[in-house]
């Protein structure tokens, strides 16, 4: 079973776009989805100044920016 990943993000966030590119480039087989925090008060309160944040649903762990391809790969392995 593939690890399901959430990328907490918002529109117009260039760092979030970089994080999405890293996910696509380094983890092409990993299933992931983007969740825009702007439309959820709880998520905005939790991640508003921290995005982008990668969240693993299987173990409830988070990886906050900044991260590179190596750190992302290690986090997801």
DSSP file (Angstrom, degrees, kcal/mol; ACC not computed):
  #  RESIDUE AA STRUCTURE BP1 BP2  ACC     N-H-->O    O-->H-N    N-H-->O    O-->H-N    TCO  KAPPA ALPHA  PHI   PSI    X-CA   Y-CA   Z-CA
    1    1 A X              0   0    0      0, 0.0     2,-0.2     0, 0.0     3,-0.0   0.000 360.0 360.0 360.0 134.9    0.0    0.0    0.0
    2    2 A X        -     0   0    0      1,-0.1     2,-0.3    27,-0.0    28,-0.1  -0.479 360.0-108.8 -76.6 145.6    1.3    3.4   -0.9
    3    3 A X        -     0   0    0     -2,-0.2     2,-0.5    73,-0.1    28,-0.5  -0.575  31.4-134.6 -68.8 131.4    1.8    6.1    1.7
    4    4 A X        -     0   0    0     -2,-0.3    53,-2.3    26,-0.1    54,-0.4  -0.815  25.2-165.7 -94.4 129.6   -0.8    8.8    1.4
    5    5 A X  E     -aB  32  56A   0     26,-1.8    28,-2.1    -2,-0.5     2,-0.4  -0.884  12.5-156.8-119.1 141.1    0.6   12.3    1.6
    6    6 A X  E     -aB  33  55A   0     49,-2.4    49,-2.9    -2,-0.4     2,-0.7  -0.973   5.2-156.2-114.8 133.6   -1.0   15.7    2.1
    7    7 A X  E     -aB  34  54A   0     26,-2.9    28,-2.3    -2,-0.4     2,-0.4  -0.927  13.8-149.4-104.7 106.6    0.8   18.8    1.0
    8    8 A X  E     +aB  35  53A   0     45,-2.9    45,-1.4    -2,-0.7    44,-0.6  -0.665  41.5 135.7 -77.1 128.5   -0.7   21.7    3.0
    9    9 A X  E     -a   36   0A   0     26,-2.5    28,-2.8    -2,-0.4    29,-0.4  -0.812  40.4-139.1-155.3-178.5   -0.5   24.7    0.8
   10   10 A X    >   -     0   0    0     -2,-0.2     3,-1.4    26,-0.2     6,-0.1  -0.970  39.2 -79.9-155.3 161.2   -2.3   27.8   -0.4
   11   11 A X  T 3  S+     0   0    0     -2,-0.3     3,-0.1     1,-0.2     5,-0.0  -0.323 112.2  19.0 -62.8 138.5   -2.8   29.6   -3.7
   12   12 A X  T 3  S+     0   0    0      1,-0.2     2,-0.9     2,-0.0    -1,-0.2   0.538  83.3 136.3  81.2   7.1    0.1   31.9   -4.7
   13   13 A X    <>  -     0   0    0     -3,-1.4     4,-1.8     1,-0.2    -1,-0.2  -0.783  35.6-168.9 -90.8 105.9    2.6   30.3   -2.4
   14   14 A X  H  > S+     0   0    0     -2,-0.9     4,-1.9     1,-0.2    -1,-0.2   0.833  87.8  54.3 -67.0 -31.1    5.8   29.9   -4.4
   15   15 A X  H  > S+     0   0    0      2,-0.2     4,-2.3     1,-0.2    -1,-0.2   0.876 106.5  52.5 -68.1 -35.7    7.4   27.7   -1.8
   16   16 A X  H  > S+     0   0    0      2,-0.2     4,-2.3     1,-0.2    -2,-0.2   0.882 107.2  52.2 -65.2 -38.3    4.4   25.4   -2.0
   17   17 A X  H  X S+     0   0    0     -4,-1.8     4,-2.1     2,-0.2    -2,-0.2   0.898 109.3  49.7 -63.3 -40.4    4.8   25.2   -5.7
   18   18 A X  H  X S+     0   0    0     -4,-1.9     4,-2.4     2,-0.2    -2,-0.2   0.906 109.8  51.2 -63.9 -41.4    8.5   24.2   -5.2
   19   19 A X  H  X S+     0   0    0     -4,-2.3     4,-2.3     1,-0.2    -2,-0.2   0.907 109.5  50.0 -62.8 -41.7    7.4   21.5   -2.7
   20   20 A X  H  X S+     0   0    0     -4,-2.3     4,-2.4     2,-0.2    -1,-0.2   0.898 109.8  51.0 -63.5 -40.6    4.9   20.1   -5.2
   21   21 A X  H  X S+     0   0    0     -4,-2.1     4,-2.6     2,-0.2     5,-0.2   0.912 109.1  51.1 -62.3 -42.5    7.6   20.0   -7.8
   22   22 A X  H  X S+     0   0    0     -4,-2.4     4,-2.9     2,-0.2     5,-0.4   0.918 109.9  49.9 -61.2 -43.5    9.9   18.2   -5.5
   23   23 A X  H  X S+     0   0    0     -4,-2.3     4,-2.0     1,-0.2     7,-0.2   0.936 113.4  45.7 -59.7 -46.6    7.2   15.6   -4.7
   24   24 A X  H  < S+     0   0    0     -4,-2.4    -2,-0.2     1,-0.2    -1,-0.2   0.889 118.4  42.1 -64.8 -39.4    6.5   15.1   -8.4
   25   25 A X  H  < S+     0   0    0     -4,-2.6     3,-0.3    -5,-0.2    -2,-0.2   0.904 125.8  29.5 -75.8 -42.8   10.2   14.8   -9.3
   26   26 A X  H  < S+     0   0    0     -4,-2.9    -3,-0.2    -5,-0.2    -2,-0.2   0.700 129.0  34.5 -95.0 -20.2   11.5   12.7   -6.4
   27   27 A X    ><  +     0   0    0     -4,-2.0     3,-1.5    -5,-0.4    -1,-0.2  -0.410  61.5 154.2-132.4  57.7    8.4   10.6   -5.6
   28   28 A X  T 3  S+     0   0    0     -3,-0.3    -1,-0.1     1,-0.3    -4,-0.1   0.729  78.0  47.9 -64.1 -20.7    6.5    9.9   -8.8
   29   29 A X  T 3  S+     0   0    0     -3,-0.1     2,-0.4     2,-0.1    -1,-0.3   0.503  88.4 101.5 -96.9  -4.5    4.9    6.7   -7.5
   30   30 A X  S <  S-     0   0    0     -3,-1.5     2,-0.4    -7,-0.2   -26,-0.1  -0.674  71.4-131.6 -85.1 129.9    3.7    8.2   -4.2
   31   31 A X        +     0   0    0    -28,-0.5   -26,-1.8    -2,-0.4     2,-0.3  -0.669  41.0 158.8 -79.5 126.7    0.0    9.2   -4.0
   32   32 A X  E     -a    5   0A   0     -2,-0.4     2,-0.3   -28,-0.2   -26,-0.2  -0.975  24.2-158.5-147.4 161.1   -0.4   12.7   -2.7
   33   33 A X  E     -a    6   0A   0    -28,-2.1   -26,-2.9    -2,-0.3     2,-0.4  -0.971  19.3-123.7-139.0 153.9   -3.0   15.5   -2.6
   34   34 A X  E     -a    7   0A   0     -2,-0.3     2,-0.5   -28,-0.2   -26,-0.2  -0.836  19.8-165.0 -97.5 134.3   -2.8   19.2   -2.0
   35   35 A X  E     -a    8   0A   0    -28,-2.3   -26,-2.5    -2,-0.4     2,-0.6  -0.984  14.8-141.0-119.7 121.2   -5.0   20.8    0.7
   36   36 A X  E >   -a    9   0A   0     -2,-0.5     3,-0.9   -28,-0.2   -26,-0.2  -0.714   7.9-161.4 -83.3 118.0   -5.5   24.5    0.6
   37   37 A X  G >  S+     0   0    0    -28,-2.8     3,-1.6    -2,-0.6     7,-0.4   0.639  75.4  83.5 -74.8 -14.1   -5.4   25.8    4.2
   38   38 A X  G 3  S+     0   0    0    -29,-0.4    -1,-0.2     1,-0.3   -28,-0.1   0.721  90.2  49.8 -63.9 -22.0   -7.1   29.1    3.3
   39   39 A X  G <  S+     0   0    0     -3,-0.9     2,-0.4     1,-0.1    -1,-0.3   0.282 102.8  64.8-103.2   9.9  -10.6   27.6    3.5
   40   40 A X    <>  -     0   0    0     -3,-1.6     4,-2.9     1,-0.1     5,-0.2  -0.946  63.2-157.8-137.4 113.0  -10.3   25.9    6.9
   41   41 A X  H  > S+     0   0    0     -2,-0.4     4,-2.3     1,-0.2     5,-0.2   0.870  95.2  50.6 -59.4 -39.5   -9.8   28.0   10.0
   42   42 A X  H  > S+     0   0    0      2,-0.2     4,-1.9     1,-0.2    -1,-0.2   0.941 113.7  43.8 -64.8 -46.9   -8.2   25.1   12.0
   43   43 A X  H  > S+     0   0    0      1,-0.2     4,-3.2     2,-0.2     5,-0.3   0.897 113.0  52.3 -65.0 -39.2   -5.7   24.3    9.2
   44   44 A X  H  X S+     0   0    0     -4,-2.9     4,-2.1    -7,-0.4    -1,-0.2   0.906 110.1  48.9 -63.6 -40.3   -5.0   28.0    8.7
   45   45 A X  H  < S+     0   0    0     -4,-2.3    -1,-0.2    -5,-0.2    -2,-0.2   0.859 117.8  40.9 -64.7 -35.7   -4.3   28.4   12.5
   46   46 A X  H  < S+     0   0    0     -4,-1.9    -2,-0.2    -5,-0.2    -1,-0.2   0.880 133.5  17.3 -79.9 -40.0   -2.0   25.3   12.5
   47   47 A X  H >X S+     0   0    0     -4,-3.2     4,-1.6    -5,-0.2     3,-1.6   0.414  85.7 112.6-117.5   0.1   -0.1   25.9    9.2
   48   48 A X  T 3< S+     0   0    0     -4,-2.1    -3,-0.1    -5,-0.3    -1,-0.1   0.803  94.5  24.6 -49.6 -41.1   -0.6   29.5    8.3
   49   49 A X  T 34 S+     0   0    0     -4,-0.2    -1,-0.3    -5,-0.2    -2,-0.1   0.367 121.5  58.7-105.1   4.8    3.0   30.6    8.8
   50   50 A X  T <4 S+     0   0    0     -3,-1.6    15,-0.7     3,-0.0    -2,-0.2   0.565  79.5 160.9-109.8 -12.2    4.5   27.2    8.3
   51   51 A X     <  +     0   0    0     -4,-1.6   -42,-0.1    13,-0.1     2,-0.1  -0.226  45.8  56.9 -64.6 150.3    3.5   26.1    4.8
   52   52 A X  S    S+     0   0    0    -44,-0.6    13,-1.6   -37,-0.1     2,-0.4   0.477  71.5 165.3 -79.2 147.5    4.4   24.2    2.8
   53   53 A X  E     -BC   8  64A   0    -45,-1.4   -45,-2.9    11,-0.2     2,-0.5  -0.999  27.1-147.9-130.5 130.4    4.1   21.2    5.1
   54   54 A X  E     -BC   7  63A   0      9,-2.9     9,-2.6    -2,-0.4     2,-0.5  -0.863  18.0-165.2 -96.1 129.5    4.1   17.5    4.0
   55   55 A X  E     -BC   6  62A   0    -49,-2.9   -49,-2.4    -2,-0.5     2,-0.6  -0.968  11.9-148.7-121.5 127.0    2.0   15.3    6.2
   56   56 A X  E  >  -B    5   0A   0      5,-2.9     4,-1.4    -2,-0.5     5,-0.5  -0.844   3.8-163.0 -93.0 119.9    2.1   11.5    6.2
   57   57 A X  T  4 S+     0   0    0    -53,-2.3    -1,-0.1    -2,-0.6   -52,-0.1   0.782  84.3  61.7 -72.9 -26.4   -1.3   10.0    7.0
   58   58 A X  T  4 S+     0   0    0    -54,-0.4    -1,-0.2     1,-0.2   -53,-0.1   0.864 124.7  12.9 -71.5 -34.9    0.1    6.6    7.9
   59   59 A X  T  4 S-     0   0    0     -3,-0.2    -1,-0.2     2,-0.1    -2,-0.2   0.351  96.8-121.8-124.1   5.0    2.2    7.8   10.8
   60   60 A X     <  +     0   0    0     -4,-1.4     2,-0.3     1,-0.2    -3,-0.2   0.744  61.3 146.8  63.1  26.2    0.9   11.3   11.4
   61   61 A X        -     0   0    0     -5,-0.5    -5,-2.9    14,-0.1     2,-0.3  -0.658  33.9-150.4 -94.8 151.3    4.4   12.8   10.9
   62   62 A X  E     -C   55   0A   0     -2,-0.3     2,-0.5    -7,-0.2    -7,-0.2  -0.912   9.6-162.1-121.5 147.6    5.0   16.3    9.4
   63   63 A X  E     -C   54   0A   0     -9,-2.6    -9,-2.9    -2,-0.3     2,-0.2  -0.970  18.6-161.4-126.8 114.1    7.9   17.7    7.4
   64   64 A X  E     -C   53   0A   0     -2,-0.5   -11,-0.2   -11,-0.2     2,-0.1  -0.607  30.5 -59.0 -96.5 156.9    8.0   21.5    7.2
   65   65 A X  S    S+     0   0    0    -13,-1.6     2,-0.1   -15,-0.7    -1,-0.1  -0.444 100.7  62.0 -67.0 142.5    9.8   23.7    4.8
   66   66 A X  S    S+     0   0    0     -2,-0.1     2,-0.3   -51,-0.0    -2,-0.1   0.405  71.6 135.3 -90.6 145.6   12.6   24.1    4.1
   67   67 A X        -     0   0    0     -2,-0.1     2,-0.2    -4,-0.1    -2,-0.0  -0.982  34.1-151.3-147.4 155.0   13.4   20.6    2.7
   68   68 A X     >  -     0   0    0     -2,-0.3     4,-2.5    -3,-0.0     5,-0.2  -0.552  42.0 -85.8-115.9-176.6   15.3   19.3   -0.3
   69   69 A X  H  > S+     0   0    0      1,-0.2     4,-2.5     2,-0.2     5,-0.2   0.887 125.5  50.5 -60.3 -41.4   14.9   16.1   -2.4
   70   70 A X  H  > S+     0   0    0      2,-0.2     4,-2.3     1,-0.2    -1,-0.2   0.927 112.9  44.7 -65.3 -45.0   17.2   14.1   -0.1
   71   71 A X  H  > S+     0   0    0      2,-0.2     4,-2.5     1,-0.2    -2,-0.2   0.891 113.8  50.7 -66.8 -39.5   15.3   15.0    3.1
   72   72 A X  H  X S+     0   0    0     -4,-2.5     4,-2.0     2,-0.2    -2,-0.2   0.923 110.7  48.9 -62.7 -45.6   11.9   14.5    1.4
   73   73 A X  H  X S+     0   0    0     -4,-2.5     4,-0.8    -5,-0.2    -2,-0.2   0.913 112.7  47.8 -61.8 -43.2   13.0   11.0    0.2
   74   74 A X  H >< S+     0   0    0     -4,-2.3     3,-0.7     1,-0.2    -1,-0.2   0.915 110.6  52.0 -63.5 -42.9   14.2   10.1    3.7
   75   75 A X  H 3< S+     0   0    0     -4,-2.5    -1,-0.2     1,-0.2    -2,-0.2   0.865 113.5  44.1 -61.4 -37.4   11.0   11.4    5.3
   76   76 A X  H 3<        0   0    0     -4,-2.0    -1,-0.2     1,-0.2    -2,-0.2   0.521 360.0 360.0 -88.8  -6.3    8.8    9.3    2.9
   77   77 A X    <<        0   0    0     -4,-0.8    -1,-0.2    -3,-0.7    -2,-0.2   0.480 360.0 360.0 -89.0 360.0   10.9    6.1    3.2
